[in-house]
Amino acid sequence: MRLLPPPKYVPLLATALVLGGLFVAGAFRYENFGTLGNVLGTIRGQAMLGVVAIGATFVILSGGIDLSVGAVVALTGMIVAAALPSGVQVVVPEDNPVRQITRDQLRQVYAGEITNWKQLGGPDRAIVPVTRELASSAHDSFMKHVMAGRPLADRVQYVNDDSEVKARVQGEAGAIGYVDLYYAPRGLGRLMIDGEHGVQVGLNPALAIAMALAAGLAIGAGMGCLIHFFELPAFLVTLAGMFFARGAGFVIHTRSIPIKHPFFLRTVNEDLVIPLGGHLEIPLAVIVLLALLAAALVLAHWTRFGRNVYAIGGSENSARLMGLGVGRTKILIYTLAGLCSAIGGVVWTFELQSGDPLQAGLGMELDAIAAVVIGGTLLSGGVGFVAGTLMGVLILGLIKAIITFENINSWWTKIIMGMLLLAFILLQNFVTKASMRRKKT
C-alpha cells in the first residue's frame, strides 16, 4: 500500500505543509494574525507578485526563464501614468474679474511680456505669477504644454505645492498661479484657457491601460520570437529585455509620475471592490489575482496549450518528434508572461497611484522565480502547478507578515526566502533522483 504521493506531488505537498505551518504558528503567536482582515491584507500585499508569478510559472514549466518581468511591470506602469489625462488649471483671486485667457497670453504672462491685468481687460494691477517647484508633475506639464520651451521670467515666484499656490494667490491681489488638474481650488477663481477649464492632455484611462497591455504583449512576443527563431538562450534574451524595459521606463520620465485621475481613485476604493461587511472588502488587486489564477488553471490543465507547455518542459526534442507546435507554444508562453507582467504593472498603478521607473517591479523577477520554485515547479521544467505558485506567493507574504509582527529588520525576509528556496531546490533534486532510480528498477 503506497503511503507517499507520486514524486511529482511531493514538492507541492511540502509547499502546502509550509504554508499551513506558517499560518498556524502565526495565528497562535500573534493576536489578530489569523483574522480575515489580516489574511486579505497579506493577499493584497502579494497580489502584484502573484499576477507576475503566474506568467512566470508557464515559462519555468516549459524549461525557460524570464528575467524581464519586473522591468515590464515598471514600463507598463509608466505607460499608464504618462498616457492618462494630466495638466493644470489656472487660478486667480476670487475678486479678479478676468475669467478667460488664451494659452498664448498665459505664456506671455509667465515669460514676462504681459505684466499688468489691464493688458488682459482687468484692473490696473501688477500681475504676480506664481509657479510650482521644478521637481513636480504640475510644473513639468505647465512648461511642456503652456510655455512650450520658453523660459520663465525672473519675476516668477516659486512655491512647493498646490496648497502654497492657493495661499499665495489668496494673499496677493494681482496673483495668478496654476495647480494640478485634479486639485480642488476652493476659494479661488478659475480662468478658462481657450474655452477649456485648464490645460489638459492625455488619453482615456481604458485606452491608456490597453496601450500598457499591448506593450507587455509585444515585449513578451518579441522575446519569444528571438528565443525560438534564433535559438538564443532565454536567460540572455530576457536579460536584454529587462534592460530594455527598465531603460524605456526612464525614457518616458526619470521620476515617478503620480496618478490623480478620479477613475483610478474611484475604482480602487469604491467601484471594483467586493464588500464583506463592516470595514472588510476584497480589493481590486485580489479580484484580479483570483480571476487570473482561475484562467491560468484552466489554461494549464484543460487546454492543448497547457499540455504542450508540460511536454516541452519534459523534453523539447520529444515534443518536437511528437509533432507538437514547439515554436508556436514557446512564443505564446513568453507572450503570456509579458501580458501577466503588464497586468501587474496596471495593478501597480491602481494600488500605488503612480508609475515609477525605478521602484516598480524592482527585484520582482527573482521573487517570482522564488515563488514558483517554492510552489513546487521544477526549474528544469515539465513538473509544477499554478496553484502551487499561489501558495508560494502566500508563503512569502506570511514570512513578511511574521517579520512585521516581530518588529525586526525587513531584510530578514530575504534571508529566510533564500533559505527556503535552497531547501525546496534540494527537495526537488532529491525527488528527481528518486524518480529516476524508481524508473530504473
Secondary structure in CASP SS format (residue, H / E / C, confidence):
PFRMAT SS
TARGET T0000
AUTHOR 0000-0000-0000
METHOD secondary structure of the structure
MODEL  1
M C 1.00
R C 1.00
L C 1.00
L C 1.00
P C 1.00
P C 1.00
P H 1.00
K H 1.00
Y H 1.00
V H 1.00
P H 1.00
L H 1.00
L H 1.00
A H 1.00
T H 1.00
A H 1.00
L H 1.00
V H 1.00
L H 1.00
G H 1.00
G H 1.00
L H 1.00
F H 1.00
V H 1.00
A H 1.00
G H 1.00
A H 1.00
F H 1.00
R H 1.00
Y C 1.00
E C 1.00
N C 1.00
F C 1.00
G C 1.00
T C 1.00
L H 1.00
G H 1.00
N H 1.00
V H 1.00
L H 1.00
G H 1.00
T H 1.00
I H 1.00
R H 1.00
G H 1.00
Q H 1.00
A H 1.00
M H 1.00
L H 1.00
G H 1.00
V H 1.00
V H 1.00
A H 1.00
I H 1.00
G H 1.00
A H 1.00
T H 1.00
F H 1.00
V H 1.00
I H 1.00
L H 1.00
S C 1.00
G C 1.00
G C 1.00
I C 1.00
D C 1.00
L C 1.00
S C 1.00
V H 1.00
G H 1.00
A H 1.00
V H 1.00
V H 1.00
A H 1.00
L H 1.00
T H 1.00
G H 1.00
M H 1.00
I H 1.00
V H 1.00
A H 1.00
A H 1.00
A H 1.00
L C 1.00
P C 1.00
S E 1.00
G E 1.00
V E 1.00
Q E 1.00
V E 1.00
V E 1.00
V E 1.00
P C 1.00
E C 1.00
D C 1.00
N C 1.00
P C 1.00
V C 1.00
R C 1.00
Q E 1.00
I E 1.00
T C 1.00
R H 1.00
D H 1.00
Q H 1.00
L H 1.00
R H 1.00
Q H 1.00
V H 1.00
Y H 1.00
A H 1.00
G C 1.00
E C 1.00
I C 1.00
T C 1.00
N E 1.00
W H 1.00
K H 1.00
Q H 1.00
L H 1.00
G C 1.00
G C 1.00
P C 1.00
D C 1.00
R C 1.00
A E 1.00
I C 1.00
V E 1.00
P E 1.00
V E 1.00
T E 1.00
R E 1.00
E C 1.00
L C 1.00
A C 1.00
S C 1.00
S H 1.00
A H 1.00
H H 1.00
D H 1.00
S H 1.00
F H 1.00
M H 1.00
K H 1.00
H H 1.00
V H 1.00
M H 1.00
A C 1.00
G C 1.00
R C 1.00
P C 1.00
L C 1.00
A C 1.00
D C 1.00
R C 1.00
V C 1.00
Q E 1.00
Y E 1.00
V E 1.00
N C 1.00
D C 1.00
D H 1.00
S H 1.00
E H 1.00
V H 1.00
K H 1.00
A H 1.00
R H 1.00
V H 1.00
Q H 1.00
G H 1.00
E C 1.00
A C 1.00
G C 1.00
A E 1.00
I E 1.00
G E 1.00
Y E 1.00
V E 1.00
D E 1.00
L C 1.00
Y C 1.00
Y C 1.00
A C 1.00
P C 1.00
R C 1.00
G C 1.00
L C 1.00
G E 1.00
R E 1.00
L C 1.00
M E 1.00
I E 1.00
D C 1.00
G C 1.00
E E 1.00
H C 1.00
G C 1.00
V E 1.00
Q E 1.00
V E 1.00
G C 1.00
L C 1.00
N C 1.00
P H 1.00
A H 1.00
L H 1.00
A H 1.00
I H 1.00
A H 1.00
M H 1.00
A H 1.00
L H 1.00
A H 1.00
A H 1.00
G H 1.00
L H 1.00
A H 1.00
I H 1.00
G H 1.00
A H 1.00
G H 1.00
M H 1.00
G H 1.00
C H 1.00
L H 1.00
I H 1.00
H H 1.00
F H 1.00
F C 1.00
E C 1.00
L C 1.00
P C 1.00
A H 1.00
F H 1.00
L H 1.00
V H 1.00
T H 1.00
L H 1.00
A H 1.00
G H 1.00
M H 1.00
F H 1.00
F H 1.00
A H 1.00
R H 1.00
G H 1.00
A H 1.00
G H 1.00
F H 1.00
V H 1.00
I H 1.00
H C 1.00
T C 1.00
R C 1.00
S C 1.00
I E 1.00
P E 1.00
I C 1.00
K C 1.00
H C 1.00
P H 1.00
F H 1.00
F H 1.00
L H 1.00
R H 1.00
T H 1.00
V H 1.00
N H 1.00
E H 1.00
D H 1.00
L C 1.00
V C 1.00
I E 1.00
P E 1.00
L E 1.00
G E 1.00
G C 1.00
H C 1.00
L E 1.00
E E 1.00
I E 1.00
P C 1.00
L H 1.00
A H 1.00
V H 1.00
I H 1.00
V H 1.00
L H 1.00
L H 1.00
A H 1.00
L H 1.00
L H 1.00
A H 1.00
A H 1.00
A H 1.00
L H 1.00
V H 1.00
L H 1.00
A H 1.00
H H 1.00
W C 1.00
T C 1.00
R H 1.00
F H 1.00
G H 1.00
R H 1.00
N H 1.00
V H 1.00
Y H 1.00
A H 1.00
I H 1.00
G H 1.00
G H 1.00
S C 1.00
E H 1.00
N H 1.00
S H 1.00
A H 1.00
R H 1.00
L H 1.00
M C 1.00
G C 1.00
L C 1.00
G C 1.00
V H 1.00
G H 1.00
R H 1.00
T H 1.00
K H 1.00
I H 1.00
L H 1.00
I H 1.00
Y H 1.00
T H 1.00
L H 1.00
A H 1.00
G H 1.00
L H 1.00
C H 1.00
S H 1.00
A H 1.00
I H 1.00
G H 1.00
G H 1.00
V H 1.00
V H 1.00
W H 1.00
T H 1.00
F H 1.00
E H 1.00
L H 1.00
Q C 1.00
S E 1.00
G E 1.00
D C 1.00
P C 1.00
L C 1.00
Q C 1.00
A C 1.00
G C 1.00
L C 1.00
G C 1.00
M H 1.00
E H 1.00
L H 1.00
D H 1.00
A H 1.00
I H 1.00
A H 1.00
A H 1.00
V H 1.00
V H 1.00
I H 1.00
G C 1.00
G C 1.00
T C 1.00
L C 1.00
L C 1.00
S C 1.00
G C 1.00
G C 1.00
V C 1.00
G C 1.00
F C 1.00
V H 1.00
A H 1.00
G H 1.00
T H 1.00
L H 1.00
M H 1.00
G H 1.00
V H 1.00
L H 1.00
I H 1.00
L H 1.00
G H 1.00
L H 1.00
I H 1.00
K H 1.00
A H 1.00
I H 1.00
I H 1.00
T H 1.00
F H 1.00
E H 1.00
N C 1.00
I C 1.00
N C 1.00
S C 1.00
W H 1.00
W H 1.00
T H 1.00
K H 1.00
I H 1.00
I H 1.00
M H 1.00
G H 1.00
M H 1.00
L H 1.00
L H 1.00
L H 1.00
A H 1.00
F H 1.00
I H 1.00
L H 1.00
L H 1.00
Q H 1.00
N H 1.00
F H 1.00
V H 1.00
T H 1.00
K H 1.00
A H 1.00
S H 1.00
M H 1.00
R H 1.00
R H 1.00
K H 1.00
K H 1.00
T C 1.00
END
